[in-house]
Amino acid sequence: MARTWCLLPATTNTIADGEIWVKTDVYKVRLPLPEDCDVLVYGEVLTGTKQHDKAVSGKLNDPMMPVAWTNSYHGERVFRQHYGRGRGF
């Protein structure tokens, strides 16, 4: 199985909804995220290395890991991204 990841939108928000393709790692995030987090993008593991390859079924995508979200820090809204390498974002 190839390690390739497709990033999918999580919620409707002020960022345009649609598919994002990034060939990068999707790391595990400690779940659940704090209640004030608004997940913007989830990462999905694919079966191959191309954008339109099918998603892997089972534990690798259940649950899908959040890879971009906003939350509060010292009274301010902050953005956090969790892509696997510098070229991924």
Sequence and secondary structure as in RCSB ss.txt:
>XXXX:A:sequence
MARTWCLLPATTNTIADGEIWVKTDVYKVRLPLPEDCDVLVYGEVLTGTKQHDKAVSGKLNDPMMPVAWTNSYHG
ERVFRQHYGRGRGF
>XXXX:A:secstr
   EEEEEE S SSS  S EE  S B    SS  TT EEEEEEEEESSSSTT  B  SGGGSS EEEEEEEEETT
EEEEEE BSSGGG 
